[in-house]
Amino acid sequence: MVRVDHRGSIRWRFFLFLLLPVFAVGCAIVPRSRLEESQRLTRTLRAENARLKDQVLALQGQNRDYADRAVDDLRRSASQDEAIERLEQSVRAYQEDRDRLHEAYEQLTSSLGMRPTATFRAPPAARRRAGIQPREFAPEDDRPKAVAGVDDEETHPQPPRDEDDRPGP
């Protein structure tokens, strides 16, 4: 039969029994101030963690708001671009219509043998506001002709010039 030696296992158990109080005292070796400091630090870190989580949630909400605003701004910009394009087309059509009417007017006046005595660019209401008197159109035969022997200054006198108006040396 095999004999089992129980003395080695008893020694081993005794050794562990002696080390047990040393490990149990290990927590008591740390000073109480350090233990309180670590607990205070743990509370501070938990509070900071909660504050940062709240801040993350607030920033996520703000980010969603900015994204929604960007989409709205993009839609608004697209609608404004379309409106600008329609207005540009309208202005181009107006300019083409104005040019066509101007050509037709010039063709009509030349076929009637009349010439305009003033350029007519502004609408009549704008001309009245600016103080421009409307002029009549005269037939080409009724235009004043230069009279032989009459000095041009007599028919079209020049206003007197001040000394300040003279050209400099």
Residue pairs with C-beta under 8 A, 6 or more apart in sequence:
109 115
109 116
109 137
112 139
113 139
113 140
113 141
114 137
114 138
114 139
114 140
115 137
115 138
115 140
115 143
116 137
117 135
117 136
117 137
117 138
118 135
122 130
122 132
124 134
127 134
147 155
